[in-house]
Amino acid sequence: MYKLVLKYVVLVASLLAANSPSSSVVRTGEGFIDYSNRVIVSRGTASISQNEDSRNGFKMIEKNLKISKGEAKAQARKNMIGLIKIVNFDGRTVGEIMYEDPLTQRRVETLVGSAYQQGEIEYLERQEVAIALAVKMSGLAEILVDAGGHLNENISQSTFLMTRNATPKSERISGVIIDARNIYHIPAMVPKIFNEENKLVYGPRHYTRSRSINRGPMGYAHNIDDGNVRRRVGENPIVIEALSSEDNTNLTISNLDSERVRDVEKRFGLLTNCKVLVLLK
């Protein structure tokens, strides 16, 4: 029952995001999850107490503000837990993983305890104070990404480095763009790409655990002119159309395009370096 509720919540949040200009950003009343910039931001508010000591009014007001800020931060941390639970990890929500593994839950709670303040403290008209806290997805990935199943950190990249250096700069492929703007696709921390025969084209075995944590397997953008595109896949990427999205998370491309991806990986090591980006609605 718990899993069904979590899946319902993340689906509703994603549907709301899909109707907004930025579907890589899932917004709720508690804050937002930004898969493109790999950050989770929560917001907490608290009423400012009006108690005053006539003998020492200024110090009392200062004390009241300090208490209210502490309450707002505590609320933001509580909201952060709620947001993290609906993060799409790999088709599973983080909340599902936390529910099944108490150790993961404790580690996530520790991560939330170290969340940093995002922006300035707000003082609202209704005698309230608001504070935003942020957690980077790299910190969450450090907890969730398994050590096994990834490319060995010591693997040699000399083969494709030689091929790349032998190719004129104007002909070098710099990345892979998957155009998913014509299908419904929910961003995830660790999505995969398959071909039409359900064979893995891109997944954890293509990149190291450290790259999965620090860079993320895929970037997200909404058009070619987005600044994230150039940073992620360079000046000369190949563009491939997504055919479908399994469980709205993992992408399927044609067999022909999967061969194109394998070819550029052999020549330029694009998958190894996570130079993959998905265009969303």
Secondary structure, 3 states (H helix, E strand, C coil): CHHHHHHHHHHHHHHHHHCCCCCCEEEECCEEEECCCCEEEEEEEEECCCCCCCCCHHHHHHHHHHHHHHHHHHHHHHHHHHHHHCCECCCCEHHHHHHHCHHHHHHHHHHHHCCEECCCCEEECCCEEEEEEEEEHHHHHHHHCCCCCCCCCCCCCHHHHHHHHHCCHHHCCCEEEEECCCCCCCCCCCCCEECCCCCEEECHHHCCHHHHHHCCCCEEECCCCCHHHHHHHCCCEEEEECCEEECCCEEECCHHHHHHHHHHHHHHCCCCCCCEEEECC
